[in-house]
Amino acid sequence: MRCQHCVRARAREGARRSTPLSSRVTWNPALVKEVDDSGSTPLHYVASAGNISALKLLLRYDTSPAYVPDSNGLFPVHVAAKMGYGQLIYELCKHCPDSDEKLDGKGRNFLHIAVEYKKWKVVWHFCGTPELERMMNVMDYEGNTALHLAVKNADQMIVSLLMANKSVLPNIVNNKGLTALDLAVLATDKGMSYTLNPQVIILRCLAWTGAVLTPRRLDHFIDEFHIGKASGNELKKFSNIAQNLVVGSVLVSTVTFAAVFTLPGGTISDGHPHAGAPILSHRYTFKAFVMANTLAFVGSTLSTIWLTYAGSDHVHPLLRALYMFFSVVCMEQATRGMVAAFALGAYVVLSPVSERIAIVVCMSTIATLLLRNPSNWQLGFLFMPIKRRLGWRGAFKAHLPQQTRSRLTVGIGSNFACLILWRMLGMLFTYSFIFLLALL
């Protein structure tokens, strides 16, 4: 009898599993409210899987499970935000209008959760929803808004999305007395820092759109964050960066040095009055090639020399920082010159045979200049917040207050327009040197 009972129980369990969800709910509506050992209802599992059709079915029978937290204090809307299901959150908010007010065990709404787990699509979906703007500045039990959490996570995309919404207040102070800009300053490297790191992009985004630091004495601020003091880690940066850059600078120097003795088009053979001279020396593009190669060689050679000083422990840290700055600038020019020299050399050789192929080769090398540093595209995250908060002219008028500027641990420039202008001037110098001097 006991065996027959087990067989029947297994048969019922198999039939239940093979039955569609809608039939099971109709057969036993109480299943919608069932809770497992983790405190999760079926709605939690549906939110975790992102099954919208199952979500609609469960909510059609009963919406009360949407207000039941699991053992960690997470409601179904939090689970959906954690997994990045924006459309599912929308359905939950439509059937249960106050879902955005539900807080987990740490006092966070679903926007906090989405920011915590870097689900930018959820943030993007709801930042433009007027009826949910009231949740943008909600603070958790530690006083952190969604913007505070985004800055802590160094997520420049979410910071950009939040700052592009004017309803987000950037100067709210958390329980530790810190604004979002304070957190951004704390997150940036002290001393030498890569200017396209996410932390620096966030710092620029906040500072240029009106965010402020909490008031405190400047001398206390300098002492607390060790601004202007060369630490052991800071000195180690010089050696590591110099070792990495010198490999590239030596490589460019070698390539450009060899290009002088293997000129495109070859040289005039012996027996001619100008034996050894380049055959294509009369062409403008050949002269431009020579100037581009010269710029690449000079820039890479100077960069190599200065990097030897920047990586030396015997040189004063201030001088090492100066040598490092100039070596990076020269390396930038050398890279542009080397790419331009390749394009011009290929054009000189190929244009008499197939000008179309020569143009394709030249255009392909432009992609090298655009993609050589993908971090440059991160500057696009600054555009929308500045436009929304300051207008089109704000990119030219946004200037940092002296109080804010003196407390920043890295230089970020006066405004967005100056940043772009300086980068354009660097490229303008390179190509002016090449194409104007080729006219001589």
Secondary structure, DSSP 8 states (H G I E B T S, - for coil): -HHHHHHHHHHHHHHHHHS-HHHHHHH-GGGGG---TTS--HHHHHHHHT-HHHHHHHHHH-SGGGG---TTS--HHHHHHHHT-HHHHHHHHHHSTTGGG---TTS--HHHHHHHTT-HHHHHHHHT-GGGGGGTT---TTS--HHHHHHHTT-HHHHHHHHTSTT--TT---TTS--HHHHHHHHS-SSS--TTSHHHHHHHHHHHTT-------HHHHHHHHTTT---HHHHHHHHHHHHHHHHHHHHHHHHHHHHHHS-TT-B--TTSTTTTSBTTTTSHHHHHHHHHHHHHHHHHHHHHHHHHHHT-TTS-HHHHHHHHHHHHHHHHHHHHHHHHHHHHHHHHHHTTT-HHHHHHHHHHHHHHHHHS-GGGGGGGGGHHHHHHHH-TTHHHH----HHHHTT-SS---S-HHHHHHHHHHHHHHHHHHHHHHTT-
